[in-house]
Amino acid sequence: PVYAQWQAWLEAERTLGTHRATERHADALHAVRASVARLVNAQPHQVALLGSASQAWATAMSAAHAPHVIATHDEYGANALHLLNAARQGRLGFTVIGTRPGATPLTQRLDHALRHAPAGRRPVVSLAAVPTAWGAATPMDGVARCVHAHGGLLFLDASHAVGQGPVDMQALGCDVLVFPTRKWLRGPRGAGVLCLSERALEMLGTPDAIDVAGAQWLEAERLQPWSDARRFEGHEFHPGLRLALGAACDYALAVDPARIARQNARVRQRLAQALQERFGWQPLEAGLPDRSALLTYRLPEAFGDGAAFVRRLADAGVHASFVGPQHARWALEAAGLPGVLRLTPHYLTDEDEIARLVEAIETTNPRVHR
């Protein structure tokens, strides 16, 4: 269904031209927000469509206007670089805390950081639902209550959560939720989602990069931003990507996110078991209760450079990632790792593909089994 929407758009654009094709697909494009909203339990007016999850996160952060951000070691690289650059320009301040399991619950760590945040700046807490370099989901129980008790906003990067299982924005209590099409939703690259709670729509101002899609130009020197999520969108977008996003959301809903999560857990267990039995490898998340379908491994030194290793896997028809400092420096330095091998089996991954992975790992370095 995702590919069919993409192809239908390309054919319409080829035969009618961009403007006429967009007019013909107006109803379908309008329905995309409703599809997104159903997937994450939001309302269509709370949904903004942008080019990526990172752009969505940065756009929302720019509308917080000089906040103090409490981030974590698990912040995604693009978000962390935004914080570093904005802090250098004096547009915000930030503190980095740990989220990995420890003696102190996450809510207590957040409460301490919020109590010691500088006065006069709105606190913003930024968390990853499932980090990019760590396959355990961030425990969210009580987090929203803690943040809201301090008058703060809760940003949740759900890039590795939406499409992997159920995500309920209302139940989570987050104010800003972002995710892309291209990861667990299995859609094309180049589309991202920003969902905003009613609280966020009221508390956030106008983003830095507002354009003709985000505000009305009422007089020569007066504009009126939209009160809903449209004020965060740009005028230029790719209709085919938006239509594919809507189809990906509808497809995930038809399969059922809870069913997807159950199958993902089975596939994850089978993959981890295969690597344990053949090579003695244990995922870094082994034994944790909040494991997702994302597995990370410390790559043995004998396999050499991680980026080169995953290229060799790709030559064997296996898709994997080596997450290095550019995308997760804070997390890797806190864990004392140069990088991690990341495997992301989806609910469609079958036994033959798992066997191919095992064979590919052995082929890349047949002398190393354990």
FINU-820050 format. One line per field, with one value per residue: residue number from 1; residue in three letters; x, y, z of N, C-alpha, C in turn. Coordinates in steps of 0.05 Angstrom, whole numbers, plus 5000, padded with zeros to 4 digits. Layout:
lotor NUM|...
rodo ala|...
n_c1 X|...
n_c2 Y|...
n_c3 Z|...
ca_c1 X|...
ca_c2 Y|...
ca_c3 Z|...
c_c1 X|...
c_c2 Y|...
c_c3 Z|...
// end
This chain:
lotor 1|2|3|4|5|6|7|8|9|10|11|12|13|14|15|16|17|18|19|20|21|22|23|24|25|26|27|28|29|30|31|32|33|34|35|36|37|38|39|40|41|42|43|44|45|46|47|48|49|50|51|52|53|54|55|56|57|58|59|60|61|62|63|64|65|66|67|68|69|70|71|72|73|74|75|76|77|78|79|80|81|82|83|84|85|86|87|88|89|90|91|92|93|94|95|96|97|98|99|100|101|102|103|104|105|106|107|108|109|110|111|112|113|114|115|116|117|118|119|120|121|122|123|124|125|126|127|128|129|130|131|132|133|134|135|136|137|138|139|140|141|142|143|144|145|146|147|148|149|150|151|152|153|154|155|156|157|158|159|160|161|162|163|164|165|166|167|168|169|170|171|172|173|174|175|176|177|178|179|180|181|182|183|184|185|186|187|188|189|190|191|192|193|194|195|196|197|198|199|200|201|202|203|204|205|206|207|208|209|210|211|212|213|214|215|216|217|218|219|220|221|222|223|224|225|226|227|228|229|230|231|232|233|234|235|236|237|238|239|240|241|242|243|244|245|246|247|248|249|250|251|252|253|254|255|256|257|258|259|260|261|262|263|264|265|266|267|268|269|270|271|272|273|274|275|276|277|278|279|280|281|282|283|284|285|286|287|288|289|290|291|292|293|294|295|296|297|298|299|300|301|302|303|304|305|306|307|308|309|310|311|312|313|314|315|316|317|318|319|320|321|322|323|324|325|326|327|328|329|330|331|332|333|334|335|336|337|338|339|340|341|342|343|344|345|346|347|348|349|350|351|352|353|354|355|356|357|358|359|360|361|362|363|364|365|366|367|368|369|370
rodo pro|val|tyr|ala|gln|trp|gln|ala|trp|leu|glu|ala|glu|arg|thr|leu|gly|thr|his|arg|ala|thr|glu|arg|his|ala|asp|ala|leu|his|ala|val|arg|ala|ser|val|ala|arg|leu|val|asn|ala|gln|pro|his|gln|val|ala|leu|leu|gly|ser|ala|ser|gln|ala|trp|ala|thr|ala|met|ser|ala|ala|his|ala|pro|his|val|ile|ala|thr|his|asp|glu|tyr|gly|ala|asn|ala|leu|his|leu|leu|asn|ala|ala|arg|gln|gly|arg|leu|gly|phe|thr|val|ile|gly|thr|arg|pro|gly|ala|thr|pro|leu|thr|gln|arg|leu|asp|his|ala|leu|arg|his|ala|pro|ala|gly|arg|arg|pro|val|val|ser|leu|ala|ala|val|pro|thr|ala|trp|gly|ala|ala|thr|pro|met|asp|gly|val|ala|arg|cys|val|his|ala|his|gly|gly|leu|leu|phe|leu|asp|ala|ser|his|ala|val|gly|gln|gly|pro|val|asp|met|gln|ala|leu|gly|cys|asp|val|leu|val|phe|pro|thr|arg|lys|trp|leu|arg|gly|pro|arg|gly|ala|gly|val|leu|cys|leu|ser|glu|arg|ala|leu|glu|met|leu|gly|thr|pro|asp|ala|ile|asp|val|ala|gly|ala|gln|trp|leu|glu|ala|glu|arg|leu|gln|pro|trp|ser|asp|ala|arg|arg|phe|glu|gly|his|glu|phe|his|pro|gly|leu|arg|leu|ala|leu|gly|ala|ala|cys|asp|tyr|ala|leu|ala|val|asp|pro|ala|arg|ile|ala|arg|gln|asn|ala|arg|val|arg|gln|arg|leu|ala|gln|ala|leu|gln|glu|arg|phe|gly|trp|gln|pro|leu|glu|ala|gly|leu|pro|asp|arg|ser|ala|leu|leu|thr|tyr|arg|leu|pro|glu|ala|phe|gly|asp|gly|ala|ala|phe|val|arg|arg|leu|ala|asp|ala|gly|val|his|ala|ser|phe|val|gly|pro|gln|his|ala|arg|trp|ala|leu|glu|ala|ala|gly|leu|pro|gly|val|leu|arg|leu|thr|pro|his|tyr|leu|thr|asp|glu|asp|glu|ile|ala|arg|leu|val|glu|ala|ile|glu|thr|thr|asn|pro|arg|val|his|arg
n_c1 5016|5039|5078|5044|5015|5057|5073|5026|5023|5070|5056|5011|5035|5070|5035|4999|5025|5055|5022|4969|4964|4970|4923|4886|4896|4880|4842|4860|4911|4897|4875|4918|4938|4898|4905|4956|4944|4908|4942|4976|4942|4924|4898|4877|4888|4931|4975|5033|5068|5131|5199|5233|5244|5283|5283|5231|5235|5274|5247|5203|5231|5254|5211|5204|5232|5285|5292|5310|5340|5333|5368|5388|5439|5425|5407|5392|5440|5431|5394|5425|5467|5439|5425|5476|5494|5453|5460|5511|5500|5471|5416|5391|5397|5427|5425|5454|5434|5436|5400|5402|5391|5394|5410|5379|5315|5289|5252|5265|5316|5304|5270|5307|5342|5307|5293|5340|5346|5360|5330|5277|5277|5239|5231|5250|5243|5277|5271|5288|5245|5259|5326|5377|5424|5417|5378|5337|5275|5259|5239|5176|5138|5107|5138|5118|5083|5120|5150|5111|5095|5134|5124|5143|5158|5150|5189|5188|5225|5206|5226|5246|5204|5150|5111|5139|5111|5052|5039|5018|5001|4970|4968|5021|5031|5063|5086|5108|5117|5157|5172|5198|5180|5211|5233|5211|5160|5166|5165|5180|5240|5247|5203|5172|5142|5109|5078|5035|5014|4954|4970|5023|5013|4991|5032|5079|5112|5120|5154|5223|5229|5182|5135|5095|5058|5050|5028|4982|4985|4967|4968|5013|5054|5040|5027|4991|5001|4980|4938|4939|4975|4993|5025|5076|5092|5121|5114|5131|5131|5135|5086|5079|5110|5082|5033|5050|5067|5017|4994|5029|5019|4964|4970|5000|4962|4922|4947|4956|4985|4995|4997|5040|5080|5082|5099|5148|5176|5180|5212|5257|5275|5287|5328|5368|5377|5399|5448|5472|5477|5511|5556|5564|5549|5521|5466|5471|5428|5410|5371|5343|5280|5252|5262|5267|5253|5300|5367|5430|5501|5566|5618|5665|5736|5765|5736|5747|5741|5679|5643|5663|5654|5597|5589|5610|5573|5529|5544|5535|5481|5455|5426|5449|5471|5525|5531|5562|5602|5583|5528|5513|5544|5545|5519|5552|5602|5589|5580|5629|5643|5666|5631|5570|5544|5484|5424|5362|5312|5250|5178|5169|5214|5244|5260|5298|5324|5348|5383|5415|5440|5471|5505|5530|5559|5595|5622|5647|5688|5715|5748|5733|5691|5673
n_c2 4975|5025|5033|5034|5082|5118|5108|5121|5176|5194|5181|5214|5264|5263|5262|5304|5348|5384|5420|5412|5357|5357|5384|5347|5306|5328|5315|5266|5281|5315|5277|5251|5272|5255|5200|5195|5215|5177|5134|5147|5164|5218|5284|5307|5363|5370|5352|5361|5361|5347|5348|5310|5272|5296|5349|5362|5359|5399|5444|5448|5457|5506|5539|5540|5580|5604|5562|5520|5461|5394|5342|5275|5224|5191|5222|5234|5243|5288|5319|5330|5359|5404|5425|5438|5476|5516|5530|5551|5598|5624|5616|5578|5538|5478|5414|5350|5286|5218|5160|5106|5041|5043|5055|5098|5118|5140|5182|5207|5226|5262|5297|5319|5345|5382|5413|5439|5469|5530|5590|5628|5608|5567|5499|5444|5377|5327|5265|5200|5152|5100|5091|5109|5079|5038|4986|4984|5006|5071|5081|5106|5114|5158|5200|5244|5268|5285|5323|5360|5378|5413|5453|5444|5424|5363|5331|5278|5235|5191|5159|5107|5078|5086|5047|5003|4983|4994|5064|5113|5176|5205|5173|5171|5223|5261|5323|5339|5299|5263|5230|5191|5171|5130|5090|5044|5045|5033|5064|5113|5152|5220|5243|5267|5270|5314|5317|5351|5366|5394|5427|5439|5466|5512|5532|5535|5580|5616|5582|5590|5587|5602|5604|5618|5577|5573|5618|5673|5730|5788|5845|5896|5897|5858|5794|5732|5676|5608|5575|5522|5460|5472|5517|5501|5478|5476|5510|5486|5419|5347|5317|5262|5236|5249|5224|5171|5166|5170|5122|5085|5091|5076|5023|5000|5005|4972|4922|4920|4950|4926|4872|4873|4886|4840|4802|4824|4818|4762|4753|4782|4753|4704|4718|4739|4692|4659|4684|4681|4625|4611|4646|4662|4713|4766|4811|4880|4896|4852|4815|4859|4888|4922|4913|4927|4913|4928|4912|4917|4909|4898|4900|4850|4860|4833|4835|4883|4950|4978|5004|4986|4933|4928|4943|4899|4861|4882|4871|4818|4816|4831|4877|4922|4965|5007|5043|5102|5154|5202|5199|5184|5204|5221|5178|5134|5149|5151|5098|5077|5058|5050|5048|5015|4954|4952|4918|4911|4876|4867|4856|4826|4797|4735|4665|4648|4695|4707|4664|4676|4723|4701|4668|4707|4737|4699|4689|4738|4738|4684|4660|4676|4657|4660
n_c3 5000|5014|4975|4931|4937|4932|4879|4852|4861|4833|4781|4773|4779|4736|4692|4700|4722|4777|4808|4791|4802|4857|4872|4855|4892|4939|4980|4998|5017|5058|5092|5113|5162|5196|5194|5217|5268|5288|5294|5337|5377|5378|5358|5293|5286|5318|5293|5256|5194|5171|5145|5169|5230|5262|5243|5258|5314|5324|5304|5338|5386|5376|5382|5436|5459|5489|5530|5587|5577|5595|5579|5559|5564|5522|5480|5413|5359|5323|5351|5397|5375|5358|5408|5428|5390|5395|5448|5447|5419|5456|5460|5489|5549|5575|5609|5619|5635|5661|5636|5638|5670|5741|5811|5826|5809|5745|5748|5796|5785|5745|5773|5809|5774|5751|5795|5804|5759|5722|5745|5715|5664|5620|5636|5596|5583|5549|5519|5494|5467|5452|5451|5402|5405|5440|5461|5499|5522|5545|5612|5624|5663|5706|5689|5658|5695|5733|5703|5687|5737|5750|5716|5665|5596|5560|5515|5468|5432|5388|5348|5344|5363|5346|5303|5317|5358|5399|5409|5450|5454|5490|5536|5549|5562|5539|5512|5463|5408|5364|5302|5247|5179|5157|5188|5233|5213|5161|5115|5063|5058|5081|5104|5163|5228|5273|5332|5376|5441|5470|5510|5495|5447|5468|5502|5472|5428|5367|5315|5294|5238|5210|5156|5096|5102|5156|5180|5176|5135|5152|5150|5125|5163|5199|5225|5234|5268|5258|5305|5314|5299|5248|5245|5250|5204|5137|5074|5027|5006|4995|4961|4949|4988|5034|5024|5023|5076|5102|5083|5105|5160|5161|5145|5186|5227|5208|5210|5264|5317|5368|5356|5321|5357|5389|5352|5338|5386|5388|5343|5356|5401|5378|5342|5378|5406|5366|5354|5404|5411|5367|5368|5419|5433|5470|5474|5491|5520|5547|5593|5613|5630|5595|5541|5472|5402|5380|5378|5408|5403|5431|5389|5375|5379|5340|5294|5271|5243|5256|5219|5170|5177|5176|5124|5098|5114|5087|5034|5034|5034|5081|5124|5170|5224|5245|5300|5314|5345|5320|5318|5369|5413|5468|5494|5481|5502|5556|5565|5554|5503|5436|5395|5372|5347|5313|5308|5276|5273|5240|5243|5198|5189|5175|5188|5150|5139|5188|5191|5148|5167|5210|5180|5148|5186|5204|5157|5147|5184|5192|5230|5280|5328|5380
ca_c1 5000|5057|5090|5023|5010|5080|5072|5003|5030|5089|5042|4995|5053|5081|5015|4984|5041|5054|5000|4944|4964|4965|4895|4871|4900|4876|4828|4878|4932|4884|4869|4943|4939|4879|4918|4977|4931|4897|4964|4988|4921|4924|4878|4890|4898|4956|4995|5048|5083|5156|5217|5246|5240|5302|5273|5208|5245|5287|5227|5188|5249|5258|5187|5203|5243|5304|5287|5332|5333|5345|5371|5400|5461|5414|5397|5402|5461|5421|5383|5447|5481|5421|5428|5503|5495|5436|5472|5533|5489|5456|5387|5381|5417|5419|5438|5453|5434|5435|5374|5405|5383|5412|5398|5360|5296|5291|5236|5280|5338|5292|5261|5331|5351|5287|5295|5365|5347|5362|5305|5272|5275|5221|5245|5241|5256|5278|5277|5284|5228|5279|5350|5389|5446|5410|5352|5318|5257|5261|5215|5161|5119|5110|5156|5102|5073|5143|5157|5089|5094|5153|5117|5159|5148|5163|5194|5194|5234|5195|5235|5249|5181|5126|5114|5150|5090|5033|5048|4994|5011|4955|4976|5049|5031|5084|5077|5119|5124|5167|5181|5199|5166|5229|5244|5194|5136|5174|5158|5202|5256|5241|5178|5173|5118|5110|5052|5036|4992|4941|4987|5045|5003|4987|5056|5100|5107|5123|5181|5240|5228|5155|5132|5067|5041|5048|5016|4968|4997|4942|4974|5040|5073|5026|5021|4976|5006|4958|4938|4943|5001|5001|5045|5102|5097|5131|5096|5141|5133|5132|5060|5082|5120|5060|5014|5062|5066|4990|4990|5044|5003|4940|4978|5007|4938|4908|4961|4952|5010|5000|5005|5067|5098|5085|5116|5175|5188|5188|5234|5281|5285|5299|5354|5387|5384|5416|5475|5483|5485|5532|5580|5566|5543|5498|5460|5476|5403|5403|5362|5328|5251|5240|5276|5252|5263|5326|5388|5457|5523|5594|5631|5691|5758|5775|5721|5758|5725|5650|5631|5672|5641|5569|5590|5614|5547|5512|5552|5523|5452|5445|5426|5454|5482|5544|5526|5586|5599|5569|5500|5506|5569|5541|5513|5575|5623|5580|5582|5656|5644|5672|5607|5555|5530|5455|5407|5334|5293|5222|5160|5170|5239|5238|5282|5319|5340|5364|5404|5433|5456|5491|5525|5546|5577|5616|5638|5664|5711|5710|5765|5723|5664|5666
ca_c2 5000|5049|5036|5041|5110|5132|5106|5136|5204|5199|5180|5238|5287|5261|5267|5329|5369|5383|5435|5398|5332|5363|5390|5322|5290|5346|5301|5245|5294|5324|5254|5240|5279|5238|5173|5197|5219|5152|5116|5154|5174|5248|5295|5317|5390|5369|5339|5376|5343|5360|5331|5289|5274|5315|5375|5366|5364|5425|5465|5452|5468|5534|5553|5541|5607|5606|5544|5504|5434|5371|5320|5252|5213|5177|5240|5228|5262|5312|5335|5339|5381|5428|5437|5449|5501|5536|5539|5568|5623|5636|5613|5560|5524|5450|5395|5323|5266|5190|5146|5077|5030|5048|5055|5120|5118|5163|5205|5221|5241|5285|5316|5333|5364|5403|5431|5455|5484|5559|5604|5646|5594|5545|5474|5425|5351|5313|5237|5182|5130|5078|5105|5100|5062|5023|4975|4983|5029|5089|5078|5131|5117|5181|5221|5267|5281|5299|5346|5380|5390|5435|5472|5439|5410|5337|5323|5250|5226|5164|5149|5077|5067|5086|5026|4979|4975|5016|5089|5128|5202|5214|5157|5178|5250|5278|5348|5339|5273|5264|5205|5192|5149|5111|5069|5021|5046|5021|5082|5125|5173|5247|5253|5265|5278|5329|5317|5370|5365|5420|5442|5449|5486|5537|5542|5540|5603|5613|5573|5609|5586|5604|5615|5624|5556|5574|5643|5691|5757|5804|5872|5898|5891|5842|5766|5717|5647|5589|5567|5493|5451|5482|5538|5489|5466|5493|5510|5466|5391|5328|5304|5233|5227|5251|5203|5146|5167|5163|5094|5069|5092|5059|4995|4992|5003|4948|4898|4923|4954|4906|4847|4878|4885|4813|4788|4835|4806|4735|4754|4791|4731|4683|4729|4739|4664|4649|4696|4670|4597|4607|4662|4670|4741|4775|4839|4898|4899|4826|4814|4882|4883|4939|4909|4930|4896|4938|4899|4928|4891|4906|4885|4840|4874|4817|4842|4908|4974|4972|5013|4968|4907|4928|4943|4871|4849|4891|4857|4791|4819|4835|4905|4928|4992|5011|5070|5113|5179|5223|5197|5178|5207|5221|5151|5116|5157|5144|5069|5069|5043|5066|5045|4991|4941|4953|4901|4919|4858|4876|4833|4810|4782|4707|4647|4648|4720|4704|4645|4691|4740|4685|4660|4730|4744|4679|4692|4762|4732|4656|4651|4685|4646|4668
ca_c3 5000|5015|4948|4912|4940|4921|4850|4842|4860|4812|4755|4771|4775|4709|4672|4705|4733|4806|4820|4785|4816|4885|4874|4853|4916|4963|5002|5009|5032|5082|5109|5125|5190|5211|5196|5238|5294|5297|5302|5363|5395|5378|5341|5269|5288|5334|5276|5235|5177|5163|5128|5185|5258|5272|5236|5274|5341|5325|5299|5363|5406|5370|5391|5465|5465|5511|5552|5597|5568|5609|5560|5571|5548|5499|5460|5385|5351|5311|5373|5414|5361|5359|5435|5430|5374|5406|5473|5439|5411|5479|5456|5510|5566|5578|5627|5610|5656|5652|5637|5640|5697|5764|5838|5828|5787|5726|5757|5817|5772|5731|5794|5819|5753|5748|5819|5802|5734|5727|5747|5694|5638|5621|5634|5576|5586|5523|5523|5471|5475|5449|5442|5377|5410|5464|5454|5521|5522|5568|5629|5623|5685|5724|5678|5650|5719|5745|5686|5688|5764|5750|5695|5641|5572|5555|5487|5466|5406|5385|5322|5344|5377|5329|5283|5330|5376|5405|5421|5457|5463|5513|5559|5556|5573|5527|5499|5436|5399|5337|5291|5217|5164|5144|5206|5238|5197|5136|5094|5049|5072|5074|5117|5192|5242|5298|5346|5398|5459|5472|5528|5479|5428|5483|5514|5452|5411|5338|5309|5280|5209|5201|5129|5088|5112|5185|5190|5158|5132|5153|5142|5116|5185|5220|5218|5254|5266|5264|5333|5315|5291|5221|5247|5250|5178|5115|5050|5007|5015|4974|4966|4948|5014|5053|5018|5032|5105|5110|5077|5125|5185|5158|5143|5214|5242|5198|5221|5293|5331|5390|5343|5311|5380|5398|5333|5340|5409|5381|5324|5371|5418|5360|5332|5400|5412|5345|5358|5429|5406|5348|5373|5447|5435|5486|5469|5514|5535|5558|5621|5621|5626|5575|5516|5447|5380|5372|5393|5404|5411|5431|5367|5382|5366|5318|5270|5261|5242|5255|5195|5149|5182|5166|5094|5089|5117|5065|5010|5037|5034|5108|5131|5198|5228|5267|5311|5325|5361|5306|5323|5397|5428|5497|5503|5478|5521|5583|5567|5549|5479|5411|5378|5376|5325|5318|5291|5280|5260|5239|5245|5174|5188|5178|5196|5130|5141|5212|5184|5130|5184|5223|5160|5140|5208|5204|5133|5149|5200|5200|5253|5305|5334|5407
c_c1 5017|5068|5069|5016|5032|5079|5049|5009|5049|5075|5025|5012|5064|5060|5001|5001|5036|5029|4974|4942|4959|4935|4878|4873|4894|4862|4846|4901|4921|4880|4895|4945|4921|4891|4940|4965|4920|4919|4975|4969|4924|4900|4891|4901|4924|4979|5007|5065|5108|5174|5230|5239|5258|5293|5249|5216|5257|5267|5211|5206|5253|5235|5185|5215|5258|5298|5313|5324|5348|5344|5384|5423|5451|5403|5409|5421|5451|5409|5405|5462|5465|5425|5455|5505|5478|5447|5495|5524|5472|5426|5374|5404|5408|5436|5434|5454|5433|5407|5377|5398|5404|5397|5376|5341|5298|5275|5250|5303|5327|5282|5285|5341|5332|5288|5319|5368|5347|5334|5302|5271|5256|5236|5232|5257|5254|5287|5274|5267|5244|5303|5361|5411|5442|5382|5332|5301|5261|5236|5201|5141|5126|5127|5140|5092|5096|5149|5136|5087|5113|5147|5132|5144|5163|5164|5201|5201|5226|5203|5237|5226|5156|5130|5125|5129|5071|5047|5024|5003|4996|4964|5004|5050|5052|5071|5085|5128|5134|5175|5182|5183|5185|5238|5223|5168|5141|5164|5183|5216|5246|5215|5181|5148|5124|5082|5054|5011|4978|4957|5010|5036|4999|5013|5078|5092|5109|5151|5197|5235|5199|5154|5102|5048|5034|5033|5001|4982|4973|4945|5004|5060|5059|5020|5005|4983|4982|4960|4943|4970|5011|5023|5073|5110|5109|5113|5105|5143|5129|5106|5062|5092|5098|5039|5024|5063|5038|4985|5005|5030|4979|4947|4985|4982|4922|4921|4957|4979|5016|5009|5033|5087|5103|5103|5144|5190|5197|5212|5260|5293|5299|5326|5375|5396|5404|5445|5488|5493|5509|5558|5584|5561|5519|5492|5464|5451|5394|5394|5345|5298|5239|5254|5257|5262|5290|5347|5414|5478|5549|5608|5658|5713|5767|5760|5729|5738|5696|5637|5638|5658|5612|5568|5594|5588|5528|5518|5540|5492|5439|5447|5428|5466|5505|5541|5551|5581|5583|5539|5493|5530|5565|5536|5537|5597|5615|5583|5611|5659|5651|5648|5593|5544|5501|5441|5378|5316|5264|5204|5158|5195|5233|5263|5304|5336|5358|5388|5425|5451|5479|5513|5543|5566|5601|5634|5656|5689|5709|5727|5753|5694|5655|5685
c_c2 5026|5054|5045|5070|5127|5132|5122|5166|5210|5199|5205|5262|5287|5270|5294|5353|5371|5396|5420|5371|5336|5370|5365|5305|5306|5331|5280|5258|5305|5301|5243|5247|5262|5210|5174|5199|5193|5133|5122|5166|5204|5257|5307|5345|5392|5359|5359|5357|5358|5340|5308|5292|5294|5344|5382|5373|5392|5448|5470|5465|5498|5551|5554|5567|5608|5588|5535|5475|5414|5348|5297|5242|5200|5196|5234|5250|5288|5331|5346|5362|5406|5441|5451|5476|5523|5547|5558|5596|5637|5634|5594|5550|5495|5435|5367|5304|5238|5179|5116|5067|5035|5048|5076|5119|5143|5187|5221|5237|5265|5306|5332|5354|5387|5423|5449|5469|5514|5572|5623|5634|5571|5519|5457|5399|5336|5284|5222|5158|5104|5091|5093|5080|5044|5012|4973|5009|5045|5086|5105|5134|5140|5204|5246|5282|5297|5324|5368|5393|5413|5455|5468|5426|5384|5331|5294|5243|5196|5151|5119|5064|5065|5066|5001|4967|4998|5040|5106|5155|5211|5199|5165|5206|5268|5302|5350|5310|5274|5235|5208|5170|5126|5089|5047|5022|5036|5038|5094|5146|5201|5258|5248|5277|5293|5329|5334|5367|5393|5439|5455|5470|5513|5549|5549|5565|5597|5603|5593|5610|5586|5615|5617|5601|5559|5598|5657|5718|5776|5832|5873|5891|5874|5814|5754|5687|5631|5580|5537|5486|5460|5503|5527|5477|5487|5490|5489|5438|5373|5313|5274|5222|5228|5229|5175|5144|5158|5133|5076|5069|5074|5030|4984|4988|4978|4922|4897|4926|4935|4880|4850|4875|4857|4797|4798|4822|4777|4735|4762|4768|4710|4693|4729|4711|4653|4659|4686|4641|4595|4621|4668|4699|4746|4804|4855|4901|4873|4828|4838|4878|4899|4937|4914|4911|4906|4925|4913|4909|4905|4889|4876|4854|4859|4824|4869|4931|4967|4980|4995|4941|4907|4931|4915|4856|4857|4877|4828|4793|4823|4865|4908|4956|4990|5039|5080|5140|5201|5223|5192|5182|5207|5193|5133|5123|5149|5113|5059|5052|5061|5067|5019|4981|4941|4936|4908|4901|4869|4851|4816|4794|4753|4691|4647|4673|4719|4686|4659|4710|4724|4676|4683|4738|4724|4682|4716|4757|4703|4646|4658|4674|4656|4690
c_c3 5000|4987|4928|4913|4927|4890|4838|4840|4837|4784|4752|4766|4746|4688|4675|4713|4763|4818|4816|4800|4846|4890|4873|4878|4942|4986|5014|5025|5058|5102|5122|5154|5207|5215|5218|5265|5305|5307|5329|5383|5399|5362|5316|5271|5305|5318|5256|5220|5166|5148|5143|5214|5271|5267|5253|5303|5343|5321|5325|5384|5401|5380|5422|5476|5491|5534|5565|5593|5586|5590|5574|5553|5523|5478|5433|5376|5340|5332|5391|5401|5360|5386|5437|5414|5386|5433|5467|5431|5433|5477|5476|5527|5568|5598|5616|5633|5644|5654|5640|5668|5718|5790|5840|5804|5770|5737|5779|5805|5758|5752|5805|5799|5749|5771|5817|5775|5740|5728|5723|5666|5641|5618|5612|5580|5559|5528|5496|5481|5474|5437|5416|5381|5434|5461|5476|5521|5548|5586|5632|5646|5703|5713|5672|5675|5732|5729|5689|5716|5766|5728|5669|5618|5569|5525|5486|5437|5404|5359|5321|5360|5360|5306|5294|5349|5382|5418|5425|5469|5488|5538|5568|5569|5562|5513|5470|5430|5371|5328|5260|5205|5160|5163|5209|5224|5169|5112|5081|5066|5063|5085|5147|5204|5268|5309|5371|5415|5459|5490|5513|5460|5442|5493|5495|5436|5382|5332|5293|5250|5198|5172|5122|5096|5141|5196|5168|5158|5130|5143|5135|5138|5207|5209|5241|5251|5271|5293|5336|5304|5264|5223|5247|5223|5158|5091|5030|5020|4991|4978|4966|4975|5035|5049|5027|5062|5115|5106|5097|5152|5183|5157|5171|5230|5234|5209|5251|5307|5354|5378|5332|5334|5389|5379|5334|5364|5403|5363|5338|5388|5401|5350|5354|5407|5392|5348|5383|5424|5388|5356|5402|5452|5453|5479|5494|5531|5549|5587|5629|5614|5603|5548|5492|5426|5369|5390|5387|5416|5412|5410|5376|5366|5341|5292|5258|5262|5239|5229|5171|5152|5171|5136|5084|5093|5094|5039|5010|5038|5061|5115|5161|5200|5249|5276|5325|5338|5346|5312|5353|5415|5458|5508|5503|5498|5549|5587|5562|5524|5455|5392|5384|5350|5331|5298|5297|5264|5262|5240|5220|5171|5193|5185|5176|5132|5166|5206|5166|5146|5198|5204|5151|5161|5207|5180|5134|5165|5210|5223|5280|5308|5362|5417
// end
